[in-house]
Amino acid sequence: MPPDPTQSSSDQPSEPGHHFTPDIPTPPPPPPVPDLLTKPVERRAADKPPESSGLGDTARAWGIAMDFVATVIGMALLGYFADRYLKASPTWTIVGLCTGFAFALYKIIRRTLADEKREAAERAASKNQRATDARSRGS
């Protein structure tokens, strides 16, 4: 059998069938993990809530606009069908259009007031949370 070219002449087995394995030293034990890395990091709450990207506000505005348009068109169509049924040409269409506009405006005002009330409650809760955090940090 020809000698293995990957083995040097000193690595040749002394007897046929025996393979030479070099002694591999055992690695040293790993260093201990510092205490700094074993304890969780204490993070304080941010003073300001993260600002929204505006995408939610845009979607809300489009929803309000579509609701407004649908209400006005829906009431105008009801007036139009009432005109066709009663044969009173533009009268009920105009009444339906005005009623739809007034109702849509009422819905916008009601939604805006509810949003303002919710935002005021969120601001008050955020202010109370910051005051509580400041007191707990001061103690």
C-alpha positions as CSV (number, residue, x, y, z in Angstrom):
1,M,0.0,0.0,0.0
2,P,1.5,3.4,-1.0
3,P,2.0,5.9,1.8
4,D,-0.7,8.6,2.4
5,P,0.6,11.9,0.9
6,T,-1.3,13.9,3.7
7,Q,0.8,12.3,6.4
8,S,4.4,13.2,7.0
9,S,7.0,10.5,7.3
10,S,7.0,10.8,11.1
11,D,3.2,10.4,11.2
12,Q,3.4,7.1,9.5
13,P,1.8,4.3,11.5
14,S,4.3,2.0,13.1
15,E,2.1,-1.0,12.4
16,P,-0.2,-1.7,9.5
17,G,-3.9,-0.9,10.3
18,H,-3.0,1.6,13.1
19,H,-3.6,5.3,12.4
20,F,-1.8,8.1,14.0
21,T,-4.0,10.7,16.0
22,P,-2.2,13.7,17.4
23,D,-2.7,14.7,21.0
24,I,-5.1,17.6,21.2
25,P,-4.8,19.7,24.3
26,T,-7.9,20.4,26.2
27,P,-9.0,24.0,26.0
28,P,-9.0,26.2,29.1
29,P,-12.3,26.7,30.9
30,P,-14.2,29.8,29.7
31,P,-13.9,32.9,31.8
32,P,-16.8,33.7,34.2
33,V,-19.6,35.9,33.0
34,P,-19.4,39.3,34.6
35,D,-22.3,40.3,36.9
36,L,-23.1,43.2,34.7
37,L,-24.2,40.8,32.0
38,T,-26.2,38.5,34.2
39,K,-28.5,41.2,35.6
40,P,-31.4,42.6,33.5
41,V,-31.1,46.2,32.5
42,E,-33.5,48.5,34.2
43,R,-35.1,50.8,31.6
44,R,-37.1,53.8,32.6
45,A,-40.2,54.8,30.8
46,A,-39.9,57.4,28.1
47,D,-41.1,60.9,29.1
48,K,-43.1,61.3,25.9
49,P,-45.1,58.7,24.3
50,P,-43.8,57.8,20.8
51,E,-45.4,60.0,18.2
52,S,-47.7,58.3,15.7
53,S,-46.7,58.1,12.1
54,G,-49.8,59.9,11.1
55,L,-51.1,57.0,9.1
56,G,-53.8,56.3,11.6
57,D,-54.9,59.9,11.6
58,T,-55.0,59.9,7.8
59,A,-57.1,56.8,7.8
60,R,-59.5,58.3,10.4
61,A,-59.8,61.5,8.3
62,W,-60.6,59.5,5.1
63,G,-63.2,57.5,7.1
64,I,-64.9,60.6,8.2
65,A,-64.9,62.0,4.7
66,M,-66.3,58.9,3.2
67,D,-69.0,58.7,5.9
68,F,-69.9,62.4,5.1
69,V,-70.2,61.7,1.4
70,A,-72.2,58.5,1.9
71,T,-74.6,60.1,4.2
72,V,-75.3,63.1,1.9
73,I,-75.6,60.9,-1.2
74,G,-77.8,58.4,0.7
75,M,-80.3,61.0,1.9
76,A,-80.3,62.6,-1.6
77,L,-81.2,59.3,-3.1
78,L,-84.0,58.8,-0.6
79,G,-85.3,62.2,-1.6
80,Y,-85.0,61.4,-5.3
81,F,-87.0,58.2,-4.9
82,A,-89.6,60.0,-2.8
83,D,-89.9,62.6,-5.6
84,R,-90.4,59.8,-8.2
85,Y,-93.0,58.1,-6.0
86,L,-94.9,61.4,-5.2
87,K,-94.3,63.0,-8.6
88,A,-93.0,66.2,-6.9
89,S,-89.8,66.7,-9.0
90,P,-87.0,68.5,-7.1
91,T,-88.7,69.1,-3.8
92,W,-87.8,65.9,-1.8
93,T,-84.4,65.6,-3.5
94,I,-83.5,69.0,-2.1
95,V,-85.0,68.1,1.3
96,G,-83.0,64.9,1.3
97,L,-79.8,66.6,0.3
98,C,-80.2,69.2,3.1
99,T,-81.1,66.6,5.6
100,G,-78.2,64.4,4.6
101,F,-75.8,67.4,4.9
102,A,-77.1,68.4,8.3
103,F,-77.0,64.8,9.6
104,A,-73.4,64.2,8.3
105,L,-72.3,67.5,9.9
106,Y,-73.9,66.4,13.2
107,K,-72.0,63.0,13.0
108,I,-68.7,64.8,12.3
109,I,-69.2,67.1,15.3
110,R,-70.1,64.2,17.6
111,R,-67.1,62.2,16.5
112,T,-64.7,65.1,16.9
113,L,-66.0,65.9,20.4
114,A,-65.6,62.2,21.4
115,D,-62.0,62.2,20.0
116,E,-61.1,65.3,21.9
117,K,-62.5,63.9,25.1
118,R,-60.5,60.6,24.6
119,E,-57.3,62.6,23.9
120,A,-57.8,64.8,27.0
121,A,-58.1,61.6,29.1
122,E,-55.0,60.2,27.6
123,R,-53.0,63.4,28.2
124,A,-54.2,63.4,31.8
125,A,-53.2,59.8,32.3
126,S,-49.8,60.4,30.8
127,K,-49.3,63.5,33.0
128,N,-50.3,61.4,36.1
129,Q,-47.9,58.6,35.1
130,R,-45.0,61.1,34.6
131,A,-45.7,62.6,38.0
132,T,-45.8,59.1,39.6
133,D,-42.5,58.2,37.9
134,A,-40.8,61.4,39.1
135,R,-41.9,60.7,42.7
136,S,-40.7,57.2,42.5
137,R,-37.3,58.2,41.1
138,G,-37.0,61.0,43.7
139,S,-37.5,58.5,46.6
